[in-house]
Amino acid sequence: MNEELSKSIEDRSLDEAMIEIINMHKWFGDFHVLQGIDLTVHKKERIVICGPSGSGKSTLIRCINRLEEHQRGRIIVDGIELTDNIKNIEKIRTEVGMVFQHFNLFPHLTIVENLSLGPIWVRNIPKKEAEESAMYFLEKVHIAEQARKFPGQLSGGQQQRVAIARSLCMSPKVMLFDEPTSALDPEMIKEVLDVMIELAKEGMTMIVISHEMGFAKSVAHRVLFMDFGQIVEGNTPEEFFENPQHERTKLFLSQIL
């Protein structure tokens, strides 16, 4: 798979920026949670972000689709800048899929209904077409046989795969993953990571917050380390793990590897 990823890096055009973050700052009251973030994510690029709890990782990706509002700097997604313009925010949210730690499925709706809801109400897709699309993506995440069940009847790993399929139903250009396996039992983690690896092979632009370092080594183009609201270090997986430059990165890796 590393050969495939290397080839995709060579093939992608470096001037095709999907996400540009320029000197971005974010405060929660007096707490300066993000401090001067600069990051460019290219089309089809996969980035894994790691770092200690409270370092600002989740807040960073939540700013990309305006779940959190940044106070200074610029965020541009596929050529559209995130400002107070509601139309721009809505457009970006339709292009950016997000998968959270917890699955956030509607418990009173079947799996196929959970997947169809967004396309019907946001993209105005007819119900029959939306359900056909839902079944296609349930097949893609290897869980089509659960389509008529309710979320409470599925395991945690199955529910997270449903959450990924739900995001894919909106035809996003970018997928954001906020520690998607952290709430899962160990035996369920692999089935979710396998789905994410398939997405990587297909060229999906992805930003993943994760401490699954095996996944980072096999899938990421770049691995970033965050601490105290800053991107401390970023490099290819090989260089990041074998030759970390910053003392804080070295300490972090010594604790989790």
HUWOWO-V424021 format. One record per residue. N is the residue number from 1. RES is the residue in one letter. OMEGA is omega as a letter, one per 40 degrees, with the letter a starting at -180 (NA if undefined). Layout:
N,RES,OMEGA
N,RES,OMEGA
//
This chain:
1,M,i
2,N,i
3,E,i
4,E,a
5,L,i
6,S,i
7,K,a
8,S,i
9,I,i
10,E,a
11,D,a
12,R,i
13,S,a
14,L,i
15,D,i
16,E,a
17,A,i
18,M,i
19,I,i
20,E,i
21,I,a
22,I,i
23,N,a
24,M,i
25,H,i
26,K,i
27,W,i
28,F,a
29,G,i
30,D,a
31,F,a
32,H,a
33,V,i
34,L,a
35,Q,i
36,G,a
37,I,i
38,D,a
39,L,i
40,T,i
41,V,a
42,H,i
43,K,i
44,K,i
45,E,i
46,R,a
47,I,i
48,V,i
49,I,i
50,C,a
51,G,a
52,P,i
53,S,i
54,G,a
55,S,i
56,G,a
57,K,a
58,S,i
59,T,i
60,L,a
61,I,i
62,R,i
63,C,a
64,I,i
65,N,i
66,R,i
67,L,i
68,E,a
69,E,i
70,H,a
71,Q,a
72,R,i
73,G,a
74,R,i
75,I,a
76,I,a
77,V,a
78,D,i
79,G,a
80,I,a
81,E,i
82,L,i
83,T,i
84,D,i
85,N,a
86,I,a
87,K,i
88,N,i
89,I,a
90,E,i
91,K,i
92,I,a
93,R,i
94,T,a
95,E,a
96,V,i
97,G,a
98,M,i
99,V,a
100,F,i
101,Q,i
102,H,a
103,F,i
104,N,i
105,L,i
106,F,a
107,P,a
108,H,i
109,L,i
110,T,a
111,I,a
112,V,i
113,E,i
114,N,a
115,L,a
116,S,a
117,L,a
118,G,i
119,P,a
120,I,a
121,W,a
122,V,a
123,R,i
124,N,i
125,I,i
126,P,a
127,K,a
128,K,i
129,E,i
130,A,i
131,E,i
132,E,i
133,S,i
134,A,i
135,M,i
136,Y,a
137,F,i
138,L,i
139,E,a
140,K,i
141,V,i
142,H,a
143,I,a
144,A,a
145,E,a
146,Q,a
147,A,a
148,R,i
149,K,i
150,F,a
151,P,a
152,G,i
153,Q,a
154,L,i
155,S,i
156,G,i
157,G,i
158,Q,i
159,Q,i
160,Q,i
161,R,i
162,V,i
163,A,i
164,I,i
165,A,i
166,R,i
167,S,a
168,L,i
169,C,i
170,M,i
171,S,a
172,P,i
173,K,a
174,V,i
175,M,i
176,L,a
177,F,a
178,D,a
179,E,a
180,P,a
181,T,a
182,S,a
183,A,a
184,L,i
185,D,a
186,P,a
187,E,a
188,M,a
189,I,a
190,K,a
191,E,i
192,V,i
193,L,i
194,D,i
195,V,i
196,M,i
197,I,i
198,E,i
199,L,i
200,A,i
201,K,a
202,E,i
203,G,i
204,M,i
205,T,a
206,M,i
207,I,a
208,V,i
209,I,a
210,S,i
211,H,i
212,E,a
213,M,i
214,G,i
215,F,a
216,A,a
217,K,a
218,S,a
219,V,a
220,A,i
221,H,i
222,R,i
223,V,i
224,L,i
225,F,i
226,M,i
227,D,i
228,F,i
229,G,a
230,Q,i
231,I,a
232,V,a
233,E,i
234,G,a
235,N,i
236,T,a
237,P,a
238,E,a
239,E,a
240,F,a
241,F,a
242,E,a
243,N,i
244,P,a
245,Q,a
246,H,a
247,E,i
248,R,i
249,T,a
250,K,a
251,L,a
252,F,a
253,L,i
254,S,a
255,Q,a
256,I,a
257,L,NA
//
